Amino acid sequence: MIIQHLPPESATMTALRNAMDGEELAEQAEEGEPERARWSQVEQLLALTADRLARIEYVLVCANTAKKSKRPDPPVPIRRPGAAPRRKKAQLSERGAERLFQLINGGAA
């Protein structure tokens, strides 16, 4: 469909969005996949600026937090076209740590 290739800020797409009820908008927001959309260079630069600003804020908070206090999680970058969401790093469980310790120390039992 030709309408699908219009930019999101076009008058047609804006009118379609304005015609949606709250439930439809919520569904669209939940199912949105920005990594599959087309972004202009301006949108790419704006996302980069937002990510860098979030990183600066994070570093500032960390620098002004007491050493023994819990630090905030690092900011998650804005999803971009062609890039899948980042996966969270796997956490080593207590059982896994014990097994790893045994393997390192020669106990493969």
Residue pairs with C-beta under 8 A, 6 or more apart in sequence:
3 12
3 13
3 16
6 12
6 13
7 13
7 38
7 40
8 37
17 25
20 28
34 78
34 79
34 80
34 81
35 79
35 80
35 81
35 82
35 83
35 84
35 85
36 81
37 81
38 81
39 47
39 80
39 81
44 80
47 77
47 78
47 80
50 78
51 75
51 77
51 78
54 75
55 74
55 75
57 75
58 72
58 74
58 75
61 71
61 72
62 71
62 72
65 71
76 86
77 86
79 85
92 100
102 108
102 109
